[in-house]
Amino acid sequence: MRTNGLRGGMVFALALASLAGAASARDLTVSLRGKRIENLSGAGLTLVFQLEAANASDAAVRLVRYTYRVVVSQKEYLRLPVTLETPIPVGGREAVLLDLGVKFTYAHLAAVVGPLGERAACDVSGEFVFEDDRKRESRVPVELSGDFPIFAEPGLKFLPLRVNSLSVGGADLVFEAEFHNPLTYDLLVDRLAFKLEFGPQTVLEGEVEGEKSLPAQGDRRITLPILLDFFETGKEMAALLAGEEVPCHFSGEILIASAWGRLRITFDKQEALAMERSGEKN
């Protein structure tokens, strides 16, 4: 699969497939095969239209330019003509799979259409221009539509690090973090992978077991027991845990099942953890 970077926040990812298929406009087609969402965050996302450009003639052509217009809530979000520096070939009786990604930033979208809800719909219209070896052009119109979430990232806070025991040889700890879902619908989490670091060392890495979905406008607490051997981690870790706070870095990826397919979001938080030793209450 080849990837061609295009201006205006649009990307074509290409995969060639042999299919039956003319260098005239009536024999060139561009059809929708599917949709997906990528690069989801609290700042925006990319809505990807999976297209197939088919050539029913024996003569090879190439995609040389295109124009597109994106409309959201009957207001124009984006309009742009693009000429490709490297044309995209479509052989005779072949098809090319195109991933056409439209990038939305929520700040720009709100400036164009006004207050946003929890989802939006868009219409994309455009024209693909193909050229044969004699530079004769064929124009193929495209009309697409799709919807996408207006996403708010889960909040994340740390609870005090519970120190059940601390000795010359090691430590028995419990790390707890709480995710908050600000949305009015549940986030059904399939996978929550994480990496936990104290100071410069990784103390735990893996996936959260058990229930981890985030209820609508609710919280989910993650509890991670940690057993440390100072003979493995070194005296620096023992010194960190002997203080009143420990530098903490908690990062990872959340895989969410949704109406738009599987969505991936990341989290990354650094903060000094307060220590709650056995018998103490903060």
Secondary structure per residue as TSV (DSSP state, phi and psi in degrees):
chain	resnum	aa	ss	phi	psi
A	1	M	-	360.0	129.2
A	2	R	E	-100.6	149.8
A	3	T	E	-119.1	127.9
A	4	N	E	-114.1	120.3
A	5	G	E	-82.1	129.0
A	6	L	E	-122.8	151.7
A	7	R	T	-68.9	165.9
A	8	G	T	78.1	21.8
A	9	G	T	74.0	21.1
A	10	M	E	-115.2	138.5
A	11	V	E	-129.9	135.1
A	12	F	E	-108.9	123.3
A	13	A	E	-109.0	123.5
A	14	L	E	-109.3	140.3
A	15	A	E	-138.9	123.4
A	16	L	E	-85.0	139.7
A	17	A	E	-141.1	137.3
A	18	S	E	-78.6	120.7
A	19	L	-	-139.5	156.3
A	20	A	-	-69.5	142.0
A	21	G	-	-170.0	360.0
A	22	A	-	360.0	147.2
A	23	A	-	-82.8	-3.3
A	24	S	S	-90.8	159.5
A	25	A	G	-59.3	-34.0
A	26	R	G	-69.4	-17.8
A	27	D	G	-104.8	2.5
A	28	L	E	-107.7	128.4
A	29	T	E	-129.9	149.1
A	30	V	E	-128.4	116.8
A	31	S	E	-127.1	155.3
A	32	L	E	-83.3	131.4
A	33	R	E	-109.0	-21.1
A	34	G	E	170.2	179.5
A	35	K	E	-142.4	152.7
A	36	R	E	-154.9	166.9
A	37	I	E	-116.4	136.3
A	38	E	E	-130.4	163.0
A	39	N	E	54.2	42.1
A	40	L	E	-73.5	132.7
A	41	S	E	-155.7	-179.7
A	42	G	T	-71.0	-9.5
A	43	A	T	-95.3	-20.9
A	44	G	E	159.8	-162.1
A	45	L	E	-164.5	174.6
A	46	T	E	-120.2	122.4
A	47	L	E	-94.0	116.3
A	48	V	E	-103.2	122.9
A	49	F	E	-97.2	121.1
A	50	Q	E	-90.9	111.8
A	51	L	E	-114.4	159.8
A	52	E	E	-127.3	119.7
A	53	A	E	-100.2	116.1
A	54	A	E	-113.3	138.5
A	55	N	E	-116.2	112.2
A	56	A	-	-90.9	1.3
A	57	S	S	-98.4	174.3
A	58	D	S	-83.2	-16.5
A	59	A	S	-87.6	134.3
A	60	A	-	-74.6	148.1
A	61	V	E	-133.1	175.5
A	62	R	E	-144.7	143.4
A	63	L	E	-79.2	120.2
A	64	V	E	-109.7	-26.0
A	65	R	E	-163.2	169.1
A	66	Y	E	-156.7	160.9
A	67	T	E	-128.7	152.3
A	68	Y	E	-151.5	155.6
A	69	R	E	-137.8	131.4
A	70	V	E	-115.2	126.6
A	71	V	E	-121.1	131.2
A	72	V	E	-126.7	127.0
A	73	S	T	52.1	43.2
A	74	Q	T	63.6	17.8
A	75	K	E	-121.5	139.7
A	76	E	E	-73.2	121.3
A	77	Y	E	-91.4	-36.3
A	78	L	E	-161.9	142.1
A	79	R	E	-143.5	131.4
A	80	L	E	-159.1	132.0
A	81	P	E	-92.2	140.1
A	82	V	E	-133.4	128.9
A	83	T	E	-105.2	127.6
A	84	L	E	-80.2	127.0
A	85	E	E	-65.9	-35.9
A	86	T	E	-119.5	104.0
A	87	P	E	-57.8	153.0
A	88	I	E	-101.7	115.0
A	89	P	E	-76.7	143.5
A	90	V	E	-130.7	107.4
A	91	G	-	-68.8	166.9
A	92	G	T	-61.2	131.1
A	93	R	T	55.2	41.1
A	94	E	E	-127.6	168.3
A	95	A	E	-132.5	150.8
A	96	V	E	-120.0	130.9
A	97	L	E	-89.9	125.0
A	98	L	E	-116.6	128.3
A	99	D	E	-99.2	106.4
A	100	L	E	-99.0	106.6
A	101	G	E	-102.2	124.2
A	102	V	E	-103.5	118.5
A	103	K	E	-89.6	126.4
A	104	F	E	-113.3	129.7
A	105	T	E	-108.5	130.3
A	106	Y	H	-63.0	-35.1
A	107	A	H	-63.8	-46.0
A	108	H	H	-67.9	-38.7
A	109	L	H	-62.3	-43.6
A	110	A	H	-64.0	-35.8
A	111	A	H	-67.2	-30.1
A	112	V	H	-84.2	-47.6
A	113	V	H	-106.2	-10.3
A	114	G	-	96.4	-162.7
A	115	P	S	-54.8	140.6
A	116	L	-	-104.2	145.6
A	117	G	-	-91.6	-144.4
A	118	E	S	-101.7	0.3
A	119	R	E	-156.5	158.9
A	120	A	E	-142.6	159.5
A	121	A	E	-123.7	149.5
A	122	C	E	-136.7	155.9
A	123	D	E	-120.7	132.7
A	124	V	E	-120.1	121.1
A	125	S	E	-122.7	146.2
A	126	G	E	-170.9	-171.5
A	127	E	E	-145.7	129.5
A	128	F	E	-99.7	132.3
A	129	V	E	-112.6	118.1
A	130	F	E	-105.6	152.6
A	131	E	E	-134.3	138.1
A	132	D	E	-93.3	-175.2
A	133	D	T	-65.8	-18.2
A	134	R	T	-98.7	12.3
A	135	K	-	63.5	26.0
A	136	R	-	-83.7	134.0
A	137	E	E	-99.0	145.4
A	138	S	E	-127.9	132.0
A	139	R	E	-110.2	129.7
A	140	V	E	-122.0	115.5
A	141	P	E	-76.3	153.2
A	142	V	E	-136.0	133.5
A	143	E	E	-128.2	121.9
A	144	L	E	-132.5	157.8
A	145	S	E	-147.0	154.3
A	146	G	E	-167.6	168.2
A	147	D	E	-131.2	162.7
A	148	F	E	-156.1	156.9
A	149	P	E	-79.7	147.7
A	150	I	-	-96.1	100.5
A	151	F	-	-96.4	140.4
A	152	A	-	-117.9	124.5
A	153	E	-	-66.9	144.5
A	154	P	-	-60.3	140.9
A	155	G	E	-76.8	159.4
A	156	L	E	-142.3	127.3
A	157	K	E	-134.0	152.3
A	158	F	E	-97.5	144.5
A	159	L	-	-98.7	163.1
A	160	P	-	-57.1	143.5
A	161	L	E	-74.4	118.8
A	162	R	E	-81.7	124.6
A	163	V	E	-107.1	98.7
A	164	N	E	-72.4	-38.0
A	165	S	E	-156.2	149.1
A	166	L	E	-144.1	119.5
A	167	S	-	-132.8	-178.4
A	168	V	S	-62.2	-33.1
A	169	G	S	-89.9	-22.0
A	170	G	E	176.6	-165.9
A	171	A	E	-147.7	146.7
A	172	D	E	-114.6	111.8
A	173	L	E	-126.5	162.0
A	174	V	E	-135.0	117.4
A	175	F	E	-97.0	134.6
A	176	E	E	-132.0	136.6
A	177	A	E	-134.2	152.9
A	178	E	E	-126.4	122.5
A	179	F	E	-94.6	138.6
A	180	H	E	-118.1	128.2
A	181	N	-	-97.4	111.0
A	182	P	-	-81.7	-6.7
A	183	L	S	-81.6	162.8
A	184	T	S	-89.7	10.7
A	185	Y	S	-133.7	155.1
A	186	D	-	-65.7	147.0
A	187	L	B	-103.8	109.5
A	188	L	E	-85.3	102.0
A	189	V	E	-88.2	119.3
A	190	D	E	-84.2	-34.2
A	191	R	E	-151.8	136.6
A	192	L	E	-132.5	101.6
A	193	A	E	-98.3	144.8
A	194	F	E	-145.7	163.2
A	195	K	E	-138.3	127.6
A	196	L	E	-117.7	125.1
A	197	E	E	-124.6	137.1
A	198	F	E	-111.4	118.6
A	199	G	T	60.5	-135.8
A	200	P	T	-86.5	-0.2
A	201	Q	E	-108.4	141.2
A	202	T	E	-81.0	123.2
A	203	V	E	-103.2	-20.9
A	204	L	E	-160.1	142.2
A	205	E	E	-152.2	137.7
A	206	G	E	161.7	-147.6
A	207	E	E	-125.8	144.6
A	208	V	-	-74.0	130.5
A	209	E	-	-94.0	162.2
A	210	G	S	77.5	-163.8
A	211	E	-	-66.0	128.3
A	212	K	-	-140.9	1.7
A	213	S	-	-66.2	152.7
A	214	L	B	-105.5	116.5
A	215	P	-	-68.2	154.8
A	216	A	T	-56.1	127.5
A	217	Q	T	47.2	36.5
A	218	G	-	-133.2	-174.5
A	219	D	E	-119.6	154.7
A	220	R	E	-135.8	121.0
A	221	R	E	-93.1	133.3
A	222	I	E	-107.5	126.0
A	223	T	E	-117.4	125.0
A	224	L	E	-126.6	106.1
A	225	P	E	-69.7	142.2
A	226	I	E	-134.3	127.1
A	227	L	E	-115.5	121.0
A	228	L	E	-113.9	139.3
A	229	D	E	-111.1	112.2
A	230	F	H	-67.7	-18.8
A	231	F	H	-69.8	-23.7
A	232	E	H	-93.0	-41.6
A	233	T	H	-82.4	-24.3
A	234	G	-	95.6	165.2
A	235	K	H	-68.9	-20.8
A	236	E	H	-62.0	-38.9
A	237	M	H	-67.4	-40.0
A	238	A	H	-60.4	-40.0
A	239	A	H	-66.3	-39.7
A	240	L	H	-60.4	-45.5
A	241	L	H	-75.6	-12.7
A	242	A	T	-81.0	-13.2
A	243	G	S	-84.5	-172.2
A	244	E	S	-86.7	-22.0
A	245	E	E	-139.9	157.0
A	246	V	E	-131.4	130.7
A	247	P	E	-63.9	130.1
A	248	C	E	-127.8	139.7
A	249	H	E	-132.2	116.1
A	250	F	E	-121.0	119.1
A	251	S	E	-141.4	163.9
A	252	G	E	166.2	-162.5
A	253	E	E	-136.3	140.4
A	254	I	E	-117.8	128.6
A	255	L	E	-106.0	120.0
A	256	I	E	-114.5	134.0
A	257	A	E	-86.5	130.4
A	258	S	E	-147.3	175.8
A	259	A	T	-65.3	-17.7
A	260	W	T	-99.8	14.7
A	261	G	E	94.7	-165.3
A	262	R	E	-78.3	128.2
A	263	L	E	-112.3	138.6
A	264	R	E	-112.4	129.3
A	265	I	E	-130.2	156.4
A	266	T	E	-116.5	159.4
A	267	F	E	-135.3	151.6
A	268	D	E	-160.3	112.7
A	269	K	E	-136.7	134.3
A	270	Q	E	-123.9	131.3
A	271	E	E	-167.4	149.0
A	272	A	E	-74.4	129.6
A	273	L	E	-91.3	130.4
A	274	A	E	-70.5	152.2
A	275	M	E	-104.8	133.0
A	276	E	E	-119.9	101.2
A	277	R	E	-84.2	156.1
A	278	S	T	-54.0	126.7
A	279	G	T	94.8	-12.2
A	280	E	-	-97.7	154.8
A	281	K	-	-133.1	128.8
A	282	N	-	-89.1	360.0
